[in-house]
Amino acid sequence: PNFNLLDKFILMMNYQDVPTVVCFNKEELADDEYKNELKKKYEGCGCECIFISAKNNIGIDRIMEVLKGKTTVLAGPSGVGKSTLTNLLIPDMEEQGEVSQTGEVSRITYICDTPGFTSLNLPDVEKEDLRFYFEEFVPFEGKCRFNGCMHVSEPGCAVKQAVEDGIINYDRYKSYTDIFEEIKNKKKY
């Protein structure tokens, strides 16, 4: 998966205070060690992780349980199985691959299958506020040497120390610094 893209999506959801469930399809292609790494990485930032196989009909009951009574948007790059999953959840949907599908799983559950994407525009977050949308940084707020630490290049940064200690996932921190630079450069131009 494109983790930077996923991390941007999680940022967008956190920015809007929307709970996020990360569903990894095609679970049969990954070994248990890799799935455990992904689970630790994304549950560490406040997301629920579910591993499924739409092809093999594995984990679909869990998805149904999570979706019940909610309005849900399936989002992700093309080819990850959003439409296949939608068709499993709503068997009487006639056409797979439409630009937008909305269906009813139960009387109070709705699913929207979005078109695939390969990039996301960032929400209107200031670089100084970005750190507040990375949930795994929250326990370290106020513990850095400097007030208002951006967790990028400042000495005595508790977040960078947590990354070095393996408490915060390095890849998530790398996504943070990449997004930080993207916002910084966007504001320049």
N, C-alpha and C positions, 0 to 999 in steps of 0.2 A: 504493500500500500504506500501511497504518497503521504508520509507522516507530516510533512510541513503543511500540506493541504488540510489534513485532518486536524492538526493543531490550530490552524486558522479557523476552521469551522467551530471547534470547541470554544475558541476565543469569542467568536460571534455569538454563540449560544450563551456563554457566561455574561457577555456584555448585555444581552437582553434578559438575563436571569431566567433562562429556559433550561430545564433539566435535560441532560444529554445521555443517551444510551448509545454506546458504540457497538455496532453489530458487525462482526467479522464473518463474512460468508466464505464458503469453500474451505471450511475448517479441515477437511480431509487432506488438504495440501500442506498443512503445517504440523510439525511434531509438538508434543506436549511442552517441551522446554520453551519453544518459541511462543506458544500460546500463553504460557505462564509469564514470560517477559512482557508481552503485550498487555496482559491483564494487570500486572503490577504497575506498568507505565501509566495506563489510562484510568485505573481505579485510584491511583495516587493523585490524580488531578480531579477527582470527584465524579467521574463518569462510571456508569455501570457498563460492564463488558459482557457481551454474549457472543458465543461462537456457534455458528450454524452451518448447515449445508443445505441450501435450497434444492440442489440437485439430488441429494440423498434423503431429503425430508428429515434432517436431524436438527433438533433445537426449535422447530417451528412451534411446538406447544408452548415453550418458554416465551417466544416472541408474542404469541397470542395473549399470554398472561400479562406481559408488560404493556401491550397496546390496549387492553380492555378498558373501555371508558375514557379513552383519550383521543385527541386529535393529533395525528402523527405525520411528520414529513419524512419520507425516505430520501436521503440526499447522499451523493457520492459520485465518483467518476463513472464514466461509461464502462460497462462490462463487468461490474461487480455483482450483478444479480438483483438489482432493485425491482425490475419488472417481473423477474421469475419469482421473487419472494412475494410481490403483490399478488400474482396469480395463484400462489399457494394459499395465501391468506384469504383471498376473495376468489374462489374457484369459478364463479360465473362471470368474471371479467372476460370479455370476448377477445379483445385485441391486445397483444403484448407489444410493447415498444412505442406506444403513443407518446406524444410530447408531454402530456399531463393526464394522469388517471386519478380519479377520486372514487373510492369505493367504501362500502359500509361493511365492517366485520360484524358488528352487532348494532343494536339500535343507537348506541351512544359512542361508537368508535368509528373514526374516519381516518383513512390513509390517503395521502397524496404522494404519488410517485413522480419525482421531479426528473427533468432531463439530466443526463450526466454532465459533469463539468470537469475542467482541468485546472481552473484557477478561481480564486475568490478575491473580491475587493474587500479590503479590511473595513470594519466599522469605523466610525469617526472617533477613534480612541487617540488621545494624546499620548506621546511616548512616556511621559511622566506617570501616566495612570495605567499603562499596560500591565505592570507588575500585579495590580489588584485583580486581574482577570486570569491569572495563573494560580489556581487554588492551592497548589502544593507550595507556593511561596508564602502564603498567609501566616503559617506558624513562625516564620522567621522575620516578619515585619517588626521593626523597632529593635531588632537585635544586631543590626549592622553598626559599624563604627560611626557612620555619618547618617544623620536624619535625612530622609528623602532619597536614600540610596536607590539607584536605578538597577542595581545588580548586574552591571555590565563591566565597568572597568575600575570601580572604586576599590581601594584597599579596605580590608577588614569587613568584607561583605559576608554576612551569615548565609545567604542563599548560595553564593559561589562555594563556600565551605561545605554546605550541605550536598552540593553536586559532587565535590571531591570525595566526600565521605560516603557517597552512594545512597544518600537519603532521598535526594531529588534526582530523577532520571536525567542523565546527560542529554539524551536526544530531545527531551522536552525543553531543557534549558537552552539547547542550541536553537530550537525553533523560536524560543523567546527572544534570543539575541538577534536572530535573523529578522523576525517581525519588528523588533525595536529599530533595527537599521532601516528597514523598509519604510516605517512610519517617519523616521528622522529624515530620510531622503525624499520622501513624498512631500513633506512640509517645506523642504528647500525649494522644490520646483513647483 
